[in-house]
Amino acid sequence: AAPSLGPCPRTLAVSLAEVEPGPAPRRVRLLQYEVALAPEPLVFTELATHAAGTFAPLLALFREALGAFPALAEPFVLVAPTAIERTRAGADLVDAEGGRLALASEPLAATAALLALTSADVPAIVTGRLVTSAAALALAPLSVVIGTHDAPSLRRLA
């Protein structure tokens, strides 16, 4: 397929970069890099090792971000749910310990797309940003990794 001109998954192999000083998130300038048009399945396996299998530590991360930089407190996270359960209010991701992380009501289209894509299978990874929703922590989903271990697929939700 022809390469996309819009946002799509890419792999960057960076040889030289500069990290600018300042508060998080710091700007990184890439000086020498190589771009691959599509990630290999091994990339998704490696990403899964960084996904949060339990959601409780995310609340501490979010509170820390709110205290340090309130205007920037929308931490991007990778989570590895074990189930998705529908509730009266919407849907919750469930972790390995039974902990729950609500899916944010906004953006509605992204949450609906996530539920549609995962109606038959639990996703390997859900990415998104943490937000407060009705005075509780919620995840505004951005993308999801679905499919088999041999043929994972990254789908953008928004």
C-alpha positions as CSV (number, residue, x, y, z in Angstrom):
1,A,0.0,0.0,0.0
2,A,1.1,3.6,-0.6
3,P,2.4,5.3,2.5
4,S,0.0,7.5,4.3
5,L,0.4,11.2,4.4
6,G,-1.5,11.5,7.6
7,P,-0.9,10.2,11.1
8,C,-0.1,6.5,11.1
9,P,2.2,4.2,13.1
10,R,5.9,4.6,12.2
11,T,9.1,3.3,13.7
12,L,12.0,5.7,14.2
13,A,15.5,4.4,14.7
14,V,17.3,7.4,16.2
15,S,21.0,7.7,16.1
16,L,21.5,11.2,17.4
17,A,19.0,13.5,19.3
18,E,19.0,16.5,21.6
19,V,16.8,16.7,24.6
20,E,16.0,20.3,25.5
21,P,16.0,21.3,29.2
22,G,12.7,22.2,30.8
23,P,9.6,20.8,32.4
24,A,8.0,17.6,31.2
25,P,7.2,17.0,28.5
26,R,10.6,18.1,27.2
27,R,11.1,18.7,23.5
28,V,13.4,16.3,21.6
29,R,15.0,17.3,18.4
30,L,15.9,14.3,16.2
31,L,19.1,15.0,14.2
32,Q,19.9,11.6,12.7
33,Y,17.1,9.0,12.3
34,E,15.6,6.4,9.9
35,V,11.9,6.0,9.4
36,A,10.2,2.6,8.8
37,L,6.7,2.8,7.3
38,A,5.1,0.1,9.6
39,P,6.2,-1.4,12.9
40,E,7.2,-5.1,13.0
41,P,5.2,-7.4,15.3
42,L,8.2,-7.5,17.7
43,V,7.6,-3.7,18.3
44,F,4.1,-4.4,19.7
45,T,5.5,-7.2,21.9
46,E,8.0,-4.8,23.3
47,L,5.4,-2.1,23.8
48,A,3.2,-4.5,25.7
49,T,6.0,-4.9,28.3
50,H,5.6,-1.2,29.1
51,A,1.8,-1.3,29.4
52,A,0.4,-1.0,32.9
53,G,-1.1,-4.3,33.9
54,T,-2.6,-2.8,37.0
55,F,-4.3,0.6,37.1
56,A,-3.8,1.7,40.7
57,P,-0.3,3.2,40.1
58,L,-1.9,5.4,37.4
59,L,-3.8,7.4,40.0
60,A,-0.6,8.3,41.8
61,L,1.0,9.3,38.5
62,F,-1.9,11.5,37.6
63,R,-1.9,13.2,41.0
64,E,1.8,13.8,40.8
65,A,1.4,15.4,37.3
66,L,-1.5,17.6,38.6
67,G,0.7,18.8,41.5
68,A,3.8,19.5,39.4
69,F,2.3,20.9,36.2
70,P,-1.5,21.3,36.3
71,A,-1.8,22.7,32.9
72,L,0.0,19.8,31.3
73,A,-1.6,17.1,33.5
74,E,-3.0,14.8,30.9
75,P,-0.5,11.9,31.1
76,F,-0.3,9.6,28.1
77,V,-0.5,5.9,29.2
78,L,-0.4,2.4,27.8
79,V,-2.6,-0.1,29.6
80,A,-3.0,-3.8,29.2
81,P,-6.6,-4.7,30.3
82,T,-7.7,-8.3,31.0
83,A,-11.3,-7.4,30.2
84,I,-13.7,-4.7,29.1
85,E,-17.0,-4.5,31.0
86,R,-20.0,-2.4,30.1
87,T,-21.5,-0.4,32.9
88,R,-24.5,1.9,33.3
89,A,-22.2,4.8,32.9
90,G,-20.4,3.4,29.8
91,A,-17.5,0.9,30.0
92,D,-14.6,0.0,32.3
93,L,-11.3,-1.5,31.5
94,V,-10.5,-4.2,34.1
95,D,-6.9,-5.0,35.1
96,A,-5.2,-8.3,36.3
97,E,-6.1,-7.5,40.0
98,G,-9.8,-6.6,39.2
99,G,-9.1,-2.9,39.3
100,R,-11.2,-0.7,37.1
101,L,-10.4,2.2,34.9
102,A,-13.4,3.9,33.3
103,L,-13.4,4.9,29.7
104,A,-14.0,8.7,29.4
105,S,-17.3,9.8,28.0
106,E,-15.4,12.3,25.7
107,P,-14.5,11.8,23.0
108,L,-17.6,9.7,22.5
109,A,-16.5,8.5,19.0
110,A,-13.2,7.1,20.2
111,T,-14.8,5.2,23.1
112,A,-17.5,3.8,20.7
113,A,-14.8,2.8,18.2
114,L,-12.8,1.0,20.9
115,L,-15.9,-0.9,22.1
116,A,-16.8,-1.8,18.5
117,L,-13.2,-3.1,17.7
118,T,-13.0,-5.1,20.9
119,S,-16.5,-6.6,20.9
120,A,-15.0,-10.1,20.4
121,D,-11.5,-9.9,21.8
122,V,-9.8,-8.1,24.7
123,P,-7.1,-5.7,23.2
124,A,-3.5,-6.3,24.0
125,I,-2.9,-2.6,24.6
126,V,-5.0,0.5,24.9
127,T,-3.4,3.9,24.7
128,G,-4.8,7.2,25.8
129,R,-4.6,10.1,28.2
130,L,-5.7,10.1,31.8
131,V,-8.5,12.6,32.6
132,T,-10.8,13.4,35.4
133,S,-14.4,12.4,34.7
134,A,-17.1,12.9,37.4
135,A,-14.4,13.4,40.0
136,A,-12.8,10.1,39.2
137,L,-9.9,8.9,37.0
138,A,-10.8,7.9,33.4
139,L,-9.0,7.0,30.2
140,A,-9.7,8.9,27.0
141,P,-8.7,6.3,24.5
142,L,-6.6,7.2,21.5
143,S,-5.6,3.9,19.9
144,V,-5.7,0.2,20.5
145,V,-3.5,-2.8,19.6
146,I,-5.7,-5.8,18.6
147,G,-5.1,-9.0,16.7
148,T,-3.0,-12.1,17.3
149,H,0.5,-12.2,18.7
150,D,1.8,-13.0,15.2
151,A,-0.2,-10.3,13.5
152,P,-1.0,-7.4,15.8
153,S,-2.6,-4.3,14.4
154,L,-2.6,-0.7,15.8
155,R,-5.8,1.1,15.2
156,R,-6.3,4.8,15.8
157,L,-9.6,5.7,17.5
158,A,-9.7,9.4,17.2
